[in-house]
Amino acid sequence: MSAWKDNQEIEFFREYLRIPSVHPDIDYEPCVEFLKRQAIDLGLPIEVFYCAGPTKPVVVITWVGQRPDLPTIILNSHMDVVPVFPEKWTYPPFSAHMDDQGRIYARGSQDMKCVGMQYLAAIRALRKNGVTLKRTIHMTFVPDEEVGGNEGMRVFVKSKEFKKLNVGFSLDEGIASPDETFPVYYAERSIWHVKFILTGTAGHGSLLLENTVGEKFLKFFNKVMEFRQHEVQRLESDTSLTIGDVTTINLTCLNGGVQSNVVPPTLEAVLDIRLALSINHDAFAQQLSQWCEEAGGGIKIEYKQKQPKVEATKIDNFNPFWTAFKQASTELGLKIKTLVFPGGTDSRYIRQAGIPAIGFSPMNHTPVLLHDHDEFLQADVYLKGIEYYKKIIPAVTNV
Ligand code: ZN
């Protein structure tokens, strides 16, 4: 039990957790400063790029391999965390309090400061053991993943600095697992946020007017719910499917109306849609338009977000990085489960650039608490994760 008491890696992790890099308006400089000290401790070069302006640093710590000419490996993590409701927490969310069971409470303890620090810890140990690796490793620490990565990984991937890294494979975040298995993610659904602006006959609330927004909304929404129910049934009837394998569709905003006795001329509804990998995007967009027509027309569609289809990372024998990852996890005795990620991560930008990417956070026997109150990670789970990376990182790097 004492492994995590007075453990230097645990202390580094807690120090990083205490930096309140929390949305909105994050000051990333304390993270940069912390990582600079880490780079010094590791004896590795560090660079900071500002692709999206002076408040959005991308930190890259590099370990040059024996064959720097080969495509490199990135070990990616994001520095930002989601907001907290401190009154709902047992311990202050940026105190990194460790209780007598070794549970470390902090926003970011699971999502995903743990993974970023585990990469550093594993590499510190490998270097101490005098290990040399074939390919070059870049540990990247990016901003703004939790707000979609628009000023983070999305622009970084398109930058000349990124091209220079000559990346061949990426590891990034996954999710904790309450049982013994380890989820490993090879793809993501495409996120669409669509606003529907319904227009109809306005007038007095005492009449039976035709073509009101209320009627249109009901007709339109029935179509949406019919489709949704179909996906619910598909998921329930096939135990091999998980939420990432089906299309989810949810009403997230509904706005309109001026006064109780006035039929309004407009009504706005927003849907959050996550398209399964099997969906044809053009056909689906067509379907949405058709539903609007069938509901009576006069409905304008605005795409707030319309992510393109991104090819899944191949998890077969033709992807040598995958084979190496899989073999290392088998040798470690890890029970891995390959899945489509239910939400969105920075891996989508990496995959979009044609680079294979795997999402993996080594946290089993851990309740899923990302974005939740009392987010915590058990110290011994954290330390075990470092051991796993000490095998997985060399495996993918020596491909
Ligand atoms: Zn995350």
Boltz pocket constraint, residues with backbone or C-beta under 6 A from the ligand:
constraints:
  - pocket:
      binder: B
      contacts: [[A, 78], [A, 111], [A, 112], [A, 145], [A, 173]]
      max_distance: 6.0
